């Protein structure tokens, strides 16, 4: 009865808008109290987590992403993509997909991508006579594509929480991410062939101009990947190199972010996000310790085995569950709350931990655009000033394609693991 009353009390607090980290921390502390474990165990766990060097990668990559967003990098990114893909039927759709994927990979937030690139690309798509329904659908659905590419912040957070190699997760997400972009690109080309949209002939001069304009940003992904997988530096060192490189480029070379006004604002905004993530992380780790101590994942596993007997069935249920979670929670909260619960169960069913990470992130990304409560739907509705129901309809074709990609990613683990095994990461 006491447990029920505590649960009801915390639920009421959640309904009245109490911060998630307060709810999670309260559950953890109350749970430890009732099983008569000293509450200092939670603090000890937080200290252990805070001492992990990889934790430093989160603020450094976040700062770099926000700095890129505050500069004219989005403009150069779109111009570069358009120079190479604008000549295809539906090429502007491919430009949208590629630009959004790269931008989200560095910012780690799909909502930021919709706000920043959506305002840039939506008028261009409209001007080129692309159907409005297509424009709204592709911009709403593209915001999550970069979550599988390094140095995506959710990948780092997932690796930290699940104790999975971040190096392996970085490389494992590349093929699944490219698969999603490719399938959506094929749809874009076929869709635009039917409406005879205007195409822009390829121009070597424009392509060269776009390369020159983005010459400082183009090397960035290669610096990260070659640096990590070439053995030159760790993920944390890669984050430091990225932050320093972006700072020099945007503040001192391009001079698009003011040293006295723009830079302090970027630092403040990025660290507010990091602070929120870390507070939730610390609270969630306390709750995760309680679940491990009480063997809750194993109890759930025993219950599930009475209904689910195969790995295929488990993965199907997992996908359905994660899509719902992705629609209702932001990706950082979902990772922190759900991963400690799901990971032991999935491993027991024979799911590779790295493959599980890619399934997890792909689901949560798609969940962002899943009706009726996907977060990106509301962000897009606000950004483009369109009714939410119109966004529901517009995203359906793109969601179907992404769900097909998700099934391939889920049931063909080689898509995630082949590069990992090849490079022996």
C-alpha positions in Angstrom: 0.0 0.0 0.0 2.9 2.4 0.9 4.5 1.7 -2.5 1.2 2.4 -4.3 0.8 5.7 -2.5 4.3 6.8 -3.2 3.9 5.9 -6.9 0.6 7.9 -7.0 2.2 10.8 -5.3 5.1 10.9 -7.8 2.7 10.5 -10.7 0.7 13.6 -9.5 3.9 15.6 -9.3 4.8 14.5 -12.9 1.3 15.6 -14.1 1.8 19.0 -12.5 5.0 19.6 -14.4 7.7 18.6 -11.9 11.1 18.2 -13.6 11.9 14.7 -14.7 15.2 14.5 -12.8 13.3 15.3 -9.5 10.8 12.4 -10.2 13.6 10.0 -11.1 15.8 11.0 -8.1 12.9 10.7 -5.7 12.0 7.2 -7.0 15.6 6.1 -6.5 16.1 7.6 -3.1 12.7 6.3 -1.8 13.4 2.8 -3.3 16.8 2.6 -1.6 15.3 3.7 1.7 12.7 0.9 1.6 15.3 -1.8 0.9 17.5 -0.3 3.7 20.5 0.6 1.6 22.5 3.7 2.7 21.5 6.6 0.5 25.2 7.5 0.1 25.4 4.6 -2.4 23.6 6.9 -4.9 26.2 9.6 -4.3 29.1 7.1 -4.7 27.7 6.0 -8.0 27.4 9.6 -9.2 31.0 10.2 -8.2 32.1 7.1 -10.2 30.2 8.3 -13.2 31.6 11.8 -13.0 35.1 10.5 -12.9 34.7 8.8 -16.3 36.8 10.7 -18.9 34.3 10.1 -21.7 31.8 12.3 -19.9 33.8 15.3 -21.0 32.9 14.6 -24.6 29.3 15.6 -24.0 29.8 19.3 -23.2 32.6 19.6 -25.8 30.6 18.1 -28.7 27.5 20.1 -27.6 29.4 23.3 -27.6 30.8 22.6 -31.1 27.4 21.8 -32.4 25.8 25.0 -31.0 28.7 27.1 -32.4 28.1 25.6 -35.9 24.4 26.4 -35.6 25.1 30.0 -34.6 27.3 30.6 -37.6 26.5 30.5 -41.3 27.4 26.8 -41.5 23.8 25.8 -42.3 23.9 28.1 -45.4 27.2 26.7 -46.6 26.0 23.1 -45.9 22.9 23.6 -48.0 24.8 25.3 -50.8 27.3 22.4 -50.9 24.6 19.7 -50.9 22.7 21.6 -53.6 25.7 21.9 -55.8 26.2 18.1 -55.9 22.6 16.9 -55.7 20.5 19.7 -57.1 20.7 18.4 -60.7 18.6 15.2 -59.9 14.8 15.1 -60.1 13.9 15.6 -56.5 17.5 16.7 -55.9 16.4 19.4 -53.5 14.8 16.7 -51.4 18.1 14.9 -51.2 19.8 18.2 -50.3 17.3 18.5 -47.4 18.0 14.9 -46.2 21.8 15.2 -46.4 22.0 18.7 -44.9 19.7 17.8 -42.0 21.5 14.6 -41.3 24.9 16.3 -41.1 23.6 19.2 -39.0 21.8 16.9 -36.5 24.9 14.7 -36.1 26.8 17.8 -34.8 24.0 19.4 -32.8 22.6 16.2 -31.4 19.1 17.7 -31.4 16.6 17.1 -34.2 14.4 20.0 -33.1 17.2 22.4 -33.5 17.7 21.1 -37.1 14.0 21.8 -37.9 14.2 25.3 -36.5 17.5 26.2 -38.1 17.4 24.4 -41.5 13.7 24.3 -41.8 13.5 28.1 -42.0 16.2 28.0 -44.7 15.0 25.1 -46.8 11.2 25.4 -46.7 11.0 28.7 -48.7 13.5 27.2 -51.3 11.4 24.1 -51.7 8.2 26.1 -52.1 9.9 28.4 -54.6 11.0 25.4 -56.7 7.3 24.3 -56.8 7.8 21.2 -54.7 4.4 20.1 -53.3 3.7 21.6 -49.8 2.8 18.2 -48.4 6.1 16.8 -49.5 8.0 19.8 -48.1 6.4 19.5 -44.7 6.9 15.8 -44.5 10.5 15.7 -45.5 11.5 18.6 -43.2 9.7 17.1 -40.2 11.1 13.6 -40.8 14.7 14.6 -41.7 15.5 16.1 -38.3 16.3 12.7 -36.8 18.5 11.2 -39.5 21.8 12.4 -38.1 21.3 10.7 -34.7 23.1 7.6 -36.0 26.2 9.5 -37.3 29.2 10.5 -35.3 29.7 12.6 -33.2 26.0 12.4 -32.3 25.4 13.2 -28.7 22.8 10.5 -28.1 25.3 7.9 -29.3 27.8 9.0 -26.6 25.1 9.1 -24.0 23.9 5.6 -24.9 27.4 4.2 -24.8 28.0 5.8 -21.4 24.7 4.5 -19.8 24.9 1.0 -21.3 28.7 0.6 -20.9 29.0 -0.1 -24.7 32.0 1.0 -26.7 31.3 4.5 -28.1 34.0 3.8 -30.8 32.0 0.8 -32.0 28.6 2.7 -31.8 30.1 5.5 -33.9 31.1 3.2 -36.7 28.0 0.9 -36.4 25.6 3.7 -37.1 27.1 4.8 -40.4 25.5 2.1 -42.7 22.1 2.2 -41.0 22.1 6.0 -41.2 23.0 5.9 -44.9 20.3 3.3 -45.5 17.7 5.6 -44.2 18.9 8.6 -46.3 19.1 6.4 -49.4 15.6 5.0 -49.1 14.2 8.5 -48.5 16.3 9.9 -51.4 14.9 7.2 -53.8 11.4 8.2 -52.7 12.2 11.8 -53.2 13.4 11.2 -56.8 10.5 9.0 -57.7 8.0 11.4 -56.2 9.3 14.4 -58.0 9.5 12.6 -61.3 5.7 12.5 -61.2 5.3 16.2 -60.7 8.1 17.2 -63.1 9.8 19.5 -60.7 12.4 21.9 -61.9 16.1 20.7 -61.9 19.2 22.7 -61.9 22.0 21.4 -64.2 25.2 20.4 -62.6 27.8 23.2 -62.7 31.4 22.4 -61.9 32.0 26.1 -61.2 29.2 26.2 -58.6 30.4 23.0 -57.0 33.9 24.4 -56.7 32.6 27.6 -55.2 30.6 25.6 -52.7 33.6 23.5 -51.8 35.7 26.6 -51.3 33.1 28.3 -49.1 32.8 25.3 -46.9 36.5 24.4 -47.0 37.0 24.8 -43.3 33.9 22.7 -42.4 34.3 19.8 -44.8 37.3 18.3 -43.0 35.6 18.1 -39.7 33.9 14.7 -39.9 37.1 13.2 -41.4 39.2 14.7 -38.5 36.9 13.0 -36.0 36.7 9.6 -37.8 40.3 9.3 -38.9 41.5 10.6 -35.5 39.5 8.0 -33.5 39.8 5.0 -35.8 43.4 5.8 -36.8 44.3 5.6 -33.2 45.4 9.2 -33.0 43.1 10.2 -30.1 40.2 8.9 -28.0 36.6 10.0 -28.2 37.1 12.6 -25.4 40.2 13.9 -27.2 38.3 14.0 -30.5 35.6 16.1 -28.7 38.3 18.6 -27.5 39.9 18.8 -31.0 36.4 19.4 -32.6 35.5 22.1 -30.1 38.8 23.9 -30.5 38.7 23.6 -34.3 35.2 24.9 -34.6 35.9 27.7 -32.2 38.9 28.9 -34.3 37.0 28.5 -37.6 33.8 30.2 -36.7 35.1 32.9 -34.3 38.5 33.8 -35.8 38.5 32.7 -39.4 34.9 33.2 -40.6 34.3 35.7 -37.8 30.6 34.9 -37.9 30.3 34.5 -34.1 31.3 37.5 -32.1 33.9 36.9 -29.4 32.3 39.3 -27.0 28.5 38.8 -27.6 27.9 35.7 -29.7 30.3 33.3 -28.1 29.1 33.8 -24.5 25.5 33.2 -25.6 26.5 30.0 -27.4 28.4 28.8 -24.3 25.4 29.6 -22.1 22.8 27.9 -24.4 24.9 24.8 -24.9 25.8 24.3 -21.3 22.1 24.7 -20.2 21.4 21.6 -22.4 24.4 19.8 -21.0 23.4 20.6 -17.4 19.9 19.2 -18.0 21.4 16.0 -19.5 23.8 15.5 -16.6 21.3 16.1 -13.9 18.9 13.6 -15.4 21.8 11.2 -16.0 22.9 11.3 -12.3 19.3 10.8 -11.2 18.7 8.0 -13.7 21.9 6.1 -12.7 20.6 6.0 -9.1 17.4 4.5 -10.2 19.3 2.1 -12.5 21.3 0.9 -9.5 18.2 0.1 -7.6 16.7 -1.9 -10.5 19.9 -3.9 -10.8 20.0 -4.5 -7.0 16.4 -5.7 -7.0 17.0 -7.7 -10.2 14.0 -6.0 -11.9 15.2 -6.6 -15.4 15.5 -10.3 -14.7 12.0 -10.4 -13.2 10.7 -8.7 -16.4 12.6 -11.2 -18.5 11.1 -14.1 -16.6 7.6 -12.6 -17.2 8.3 -12.0 -20.9 9.6 -15.5 -21.5 6.1 -16.8 -20.7 4.8 -14.9 -23.7 7.8 -14.4 -26.0 10.0 -17.3 -26.8 12.0 -16.1 -29.8 14.5 -13.4 -30.6 12.4 -12.3 -33.6 9.3 -11.8 -31.5 11.3 -9.9 -28.8 12.7 -7.5 -31.3 9.3 -6.8 -32.8 7.9 -6.0 -29.3 11.0 -4.0 -28.5 10.5 -1.8 -31.6 6.9 -1.1 -30.8 7.8 -0.2 -27.2 10.6 2.1 -28.3 8.6 3.9 -30.9 6.0 4.7 -28.2 8.8 5.8 -25.8 10.4 7.9 -28.6 7.1 9.7 -29.3 6.5 10.5 -25.6 10.0 11.3 -24.2 12.9 13.3 -25.5 15.8 11.1 -26.6 18.1 11.9 -23.7 15.5 11.1 -21.1 14.5 7.9 -22.9 18.1 6.7 -23.1 18.7 7.4 -19.4 15.4 5.9 -18.1 14.9 2.9 -20.5 18.4 1.6 -21.4 19.2 0.2 -17.9 15.9 -1.7 -18.0 16.1 -3.0 -21.6 19.8 -3.8 -22.2 20.0 -6.8 -19.8 16.8 -8.3 -21.3 18.0 -7.8 -24.9 21.4 -9.4 -24.2 19.6 -12.4 -22.7 17.7 -12.8 -26.0 21.0 -12.8 -27.8 21.0 -9.3 -29.2 24.5 -7.8 -29.7 25.0 -4.8 -27.4 26.2 -2.6 -30.3 23.4 -3.7 -32.6 20.9 -3.0 -29.7 22.3 0.6 -29.5 21.6 1.2 -33.2 18.1 -0.3 -32.9 17.4 1.8 -29.9 18.6 5.1 -31.4 16.8 4.5 -34.8 13.5 3.8 -32.9 13.8 6.9 -30.8 14.6 9.0 -33.8 11.6 7.8 -35.7 9.4 8.2 -32.6 10.1 11.9 -32.7 8.0 12.1 -35.9 5.4 9.5 -34.9 1.8 10.8 -34.5 0.0 11.7 -32.3 2.6 13.1 -29.9 6.0 13.0 -31.6 8.0 16.0 -30.5 9.1 17.0 -34.0 5.5 17.2 -35.2 4.8 20.0 -32.8 8.1 21.8 -33.4 7.4 21.7 -37.2 3.9 22.9 -36.7 5.2 25.9 -34.7 8.1 26.6 -37.1 6.0 26.4 -40.3 2.8 27.7 -38.8 0.7 24.7 -40.0 -2.0 22.7 -38.3 -0.7 19.7 -36.5 -3.1 17.4 -38.4 -1.6 18.6 -41.6 1.8 17.5 -40.3 0.4 14.1 -39.4 -0.7 13.5 -43.0 2.5 14.9 -44.5 4.8 12.6 -42.6 3.0 9.3 -43.2 4.9 8.4 -46.5 8.2 9.2 -44.9 7.4 7.3 -41.7 6.5 4.2 -43.7 9.9 4.3 -45.4 11.7 4.9 -42.1 9.9 1.9 -40.6 10.9 -0.3 -43.5 14.5 0.8 -42.9 14.0 0.1 -39.2 12.9 -3.5 -39.9 16.0 -4.0 -42.1 18.3 -2.6 -39.4 16.6 -4.7 -36.7 16.6 -8.1 -38.5 19.8 -7.7 -40.5 22.4 -7.1 -37.7 25.2 -7.1 -40.3 24.1 -3.7 -41.4 25.3 -2.4 -38.0 28.1 -4.8 -37.3 29.8 -5.4 -40.6 31.9 -2.2 -40.5 32.7 -2.8 -36.8 34.0 -6.3 -37.5 35.8 -5.1 -40.7 37.7 -2.4 -38.8 38.1 -4.6 -35.7 37.1 -1.5 -33.6 
